[in-house]
């Protein structure tokens, strides 16, 4: 499970999930506390 405080573009979480999957993780779950909208980004 990946936990991130703010989801912006998702690039970091995607990369982390890719590495975990390559290392053998069957599933990767992501939890974020807030999301930045396009206007804020």
BALUMLUM-982741 format. One record per atom (N, C-alpha, C): residue number from 1; residue in one letter; x negated, y, z. Coordinates in steps of 0.1 Angstrom, whole numbers, plus 5000, padded with zeros to 4 digits. Each point is the difference from the previous one (the first is absolute). Layout:
BALUMLUM-982741
<pt seq="NUM" type="A" c1="X" c2="Y" c3="Z"/>
...
***
This chain:
BALUMLUM-982741
<pt seq="1" type="X" c1="4991" c2="4988" c3="5000"/>
<pt seq="1" type="X" c1="5009" c2="5012" c3="5000"/>
<pt seq="1" type="X" c1="4991" c2="5012" c3="5000"/>
<pt seq="2" type="X" c1="5003" c2="5009" c3="4991"/>
<pt seq="2" type="X" c1="4993" c2="5013" c3="4999"/>
<pt seq="2" type="X" c1="5009" c2="5011" c3="5006"/>
<pt seq="3" type="X" c1="4994" c2="5008" c3="5009"/>
<pt seq="3" type="X" c1="5007" c2="5011" c3="5006"/>
<pt seq="3" type="X" c1="4994" c2="5013" c3="4996"/>
<pt seq="4" type="X" c1="5007" c2="5010" c3="4994"/>
<pt seq="4" type="X" c1="4995" c2="5013" c3="4996"/>
<pt seq="4" type="X" c1="5009" c2="5010" c3="5006"/>
<pt seq="5" type="X" c1="4994" c2="5011" c3="5004"/>
<pt seq="5" type="X" c1="5008" c2="5011" c3="5006"/>
<pt seq="5" type="X" c1="5008" c2="5008" c3="4990"/>
<pt seq="6" type="X" c1="4994" c2="5003" c3="4988"/>
<pt seq="6" type="X" c1="5007" c2="5007" c3="4990"/>
<pt seq="6" type="X" c1="4998" c2="4994" c3="4986"/>
<pt seq="7" type="X" c1="5010" c2="4997" c3="4993"/>
<pt seq="7" type="X" c1="4999" c2="4995" c3="4986"/>
<pt seq="7" type="X" c1="5000" c2="5011" c3="4990"/>
<pt seq="8" type="X" c1="4989" c2="5002" c3="4993"/>
<pt seq="8" type="X" c1="5000" c2="5010" c3="4990"/>
<pt seq="8" type="X" c1="5001" c2="4994" c3="4986"/>
<pt seq="9" type="X" c1="4989" c2="4997" c3="4994"/>
<pt seq="9" type="X" c1="5000" c2="4994" c3="4986"/>
<pt seq="9" type="X" c1="5001" c2="4985" c3="5001"/>
<pt seq="10" type="X" c1="4996" c2="4994" c3="5011"/>
<pt seq="10" type="X" c1="5000" c2="4986" c3="5001"/>
<pt seq="10" type="X" c1="4987" c2="4993" c3="4995"/>
<pt seq="11" type="X" c1="4991" c2="5008" c3="4995"/>
<pt seq="11" type="X" c1="4988" c2="4994" c3="4995"/>
<pt seq="11" type="X" c1="4992" c2="4992" c3="5010"/>
<pt seq="12" type="X" c1="4999" c2="5006" c3="5012"/>
<pt seq="12" type="X" c1="4992" c2="4993" c3="5011"/>
<pt seq="12" type="X" c1="5007" c2="4987" c3="5004"/>
<pt seq="13" type="X" c1="5013" c2="5000" c3="5002"/>
<pt seq="13" type="X" c1="5007" c2="4988" c3="5004"/>
<pt seq="13" type="X" c1="4999" c2="4990" c3="4989"/>
<pt seq="14" type="X" c1="5001" c2="5004" c3="4987"/>
<pt seq="14" type="X" c1="4999" c2="4990" c3="4989"/>
<pt seq="14" type="X" c1="4987" c2="4994" c3="5000"/>
<pt seq="15" type="X" c1="4989" c2="5007" c3="5002"/>
<pt seq="15" type="X" c1="4987" c2="4995" c3="5000"/>
<pt seq="15" type="X" c1="4998" c2="4990" c3="5011"/>
<pt seq="16" type="X" c1="5004" c2="5004" c3="5012"/>
<pt seq="16" type="X" c1="4999" c2="4991" c3="5012"/>
<pt seq="16" type="X" c1="5008" c2="4987" c3="4998"/>
<pt seq="17" type="X" c1="5012" c2="5001" c3="4994"/>
<pt seq="17" type="X" c1="5008" c2="4988" c3="4997"/>
<pt seq="17" type="X" c1="4993" c2="4991" c3="4990"/>
<pt seq="18" type="X" c1="4994" c2="5007" c3="4990"/>
<pt seq="18" type="X" c1="4993" c2="4992" c3="4989"/>
<pt seq="18" type="X" c1="4988" c2="4992" c3="5006"/>
<pt seq="19" type="X" c1="4993" c2="5007" c3="5009"/>
<pt seq="19" type="X" c1="4988" c2="4993" c3="5006"/>
<pt seq="19" type="X" c1="5005" c2="4989" c3="5010"/>
<pt seq="20" type="X" c1="5010" c2="5002" c3="5007"/>
<pt seq="20" type="X" c1="5006" c2="4989" c3="5009"/>
<pt seq="20" type="X" c1="5005" c2="4988" c3="4992"/>
<pt seq="21" type="X" c1="5007" c2="5003" c3="4989"/>
<pt seq="21" type="X" c1="5005" c2="4989" c3="4991"/>
<pt seq="21" type="X" c1="4988" c2="4992" c3="4994"/>
<pt seq="22" type="X" c1="4990" c2="5007" c3="4996"/>
<pt seq="22" type="X" c1="4988" c2="4994" c3="4994"/>
<pt seq="22" type="X" c1="4993" c2="4991" c3="5011"/>
<pt seq="23" type="X" c1="5001" c2="5004" c3="5012"/>
<pt seq="23" type="X" c1="4993" c2="4993" c3="5011"/>
<pt seq="23" type="X" c1="5009" c2="4988" c3="5005"/>
<pt seq="24" type="X" c1="5012" c2="4999" c3="4994"/>
<pt seq="24" type="X" c1="5008" c2="4988" c3="5004"/>
<pt seq="24" type="X" c1="5013" c2="5003" c3="5007"/>
<pt seq="25" type="X" c1="5003" c2="5012" c3="5002"/>
<pt seq="25" type="X" c1="5013" c2="5003" c3="5007"/>
<pt seq="25" type="X" c1="5012" c2="4996" c3="4991"/>
<pt seq="26" type="X" c1="5009" c2="4993" c3="5006"/>
<pt seq="26" type="X" c1="5012" c2="4995" c3="4992"/>
<pt seq="26" type="X" c1="5009" c2="5012" c3="4997"/>
<pt seq="27" type="X" c1="5002" c2="5008" c3="5010"/>
<pt seq="27" type="X" c1="5009" c2="5012" c3="4999"/>
<pt seq="27" type="X" c1="4993" c2="5011" c3="5008"/>
<pt seq="28" type="X" c1="5004" c2="5012" c3="4995"/>
<pt seq="28" type="X" c1="4995" c2="5013" c3="5007"/>
<pt seq="28" type="X" c1="5012" c2="5008" c3="5002"/>
<pt seq="29" type="X" c1="5002" c2="5004" c3="5013"/>
<pt seq="29" type="X" c1="5011" c2="5009" c3="5004"/>
<pt seq="29" type="X" c1="4994" c2="5014" c3="5003"/>
<pt seq="30" type="X" c1="5008" c2="5010" c3="4996"/>
<pt seq="30" type="X" c1="4995" c2="5014" c3="5003"/>
<pt seq="30" type="X" c1="5011" c2="5007" c3="5008"/>
<pt seq="31" type="X" c1="4995" c2="5007" c3="5010"/>
<pt seq="31" type="X" c1="5009" c2="5009" c3="5008"/>
<pt seq="31" type="X" c1="4994" c2="5014" c3="5000"/>
<pt seq="32" type="X" c1="5009" c2="5009" c3="4997"/>
<pt seq="32" type="X" c1="4995" c2="5014" c3="5001"/>
<pt seq="32" type="X" c1="5010" c2="5008" c3="5009"/>
<pt seq="33" type="X" c1="4995" c2="5011" c3="5006"/>
<pt seq="33" type="X" c1="5008" c2="5008" c3="5009"/>
<pt seq="33" type="X" c1="5007" c2="5012" c3="4993"/>
<pt seq="34" type="X" c1="4994" c2="5004" c3="4989"/>
<pt seq="34" type="X" c1="5005" c2="5012" c3="4992"/>
<pt seq="34" type="X" c1="4996" c2="4998" c3="4986"/>
<pt seq="35" type="X" c1="5007" c2="5007" c3="4991"/>
<pt seq="35" type="X" c1="4997" c2="5000" c3="4986"/>
<pt seq="35" type="X" c1="5000" c2="5015" c3="4995"/>
<pt seq="36" type="X" c1="4990" c2="5003" c3="4992"/>
<pt seq="36" type="X" c1="4999" c2="5013" c3="4994"/>
<pt seq="36" type="X" c1="5007" c2="5000" c3="4987"/>
<pt seq="37" type="X" c1="5009" c2="5010" c3="4998"/>
<pt seq="37" type="X" c1="5007" c2="5001" c3="4987"/>
<pt seq="37" type="X" c1="4991" c2="5007" c3="4990"/>
<pt seq="38" type="X" c1="5004" c2="5000" c3="4988"/>
<pt seq="38" type="X" c1="4992" c2="5006" c3="4989"/>
<pt seq="38" type="X" c1="4998" c2="5015" c3="5002"/>
<pt seq="39" type="X" c1="5010" c2="5006" c3="5005"/>
<pt seq="39" type="X" c1="5000" c2="5015" c3="5003"/>
<pt seq="39" type="X" c1="4989" c2="5003" c3="5010"/>
<pt seq="40" type="X" c1="4998" c2="4991" c3="5010"/>
<pt seq="40" type="X" c1="4990" c2="5003" c3="5011"/>
<pt seq="40" type="X" c1="4986" c2="4995" c3="4995"/>
<pt seq="41" type="X" c1="5000" c2="4991" c3="4991"/>
<pt seq="41" type="X" c1="4987" c2="4994" c3="4995"/>
<pt seq="41" type="X" c1="4993" c2="5010" c3="4991"/>
***
